[in-house]
Amino acid sequence: MGEIAEDMLDGSCCSLCGQYFEHPQKDLETFRSVGIYVHEYPVACWACWTPGCGYEKAEVKTF
């Protein structure tokens, strides 16, 4: 299986569009995100999610 497909399954990126999720925690020195947020289950980003899409809505925004 491809790396992006695995990322969609673990919720690192949107299962519909492939955008990666930004971790809400910030580095205290640079004020940048500490990396990718992993939901641990397939989700749809805020832009793709609709009530009938078949996925839960993501907890965080994309990059």
Steps between C-alpha positions, in 0.01 A plus 500: 500500500621852430612742766215747436245219521642403840485865609132513399428187704670632815347848466822690428334642190148545365353181355337701220751764385832391656576824690709440813385611844696759699576411861352774722798497736762762413877503552567761770809640324375524141121511559463245218300180514684203649395285202216294364198416713388134491135422579565120507193435278390623153351852496399774256639854524275795579477598131403151378278384784124483449248310714469219245865467395562182700783637716519677831590869495864576580583644841766742367562713189724410208832669415 
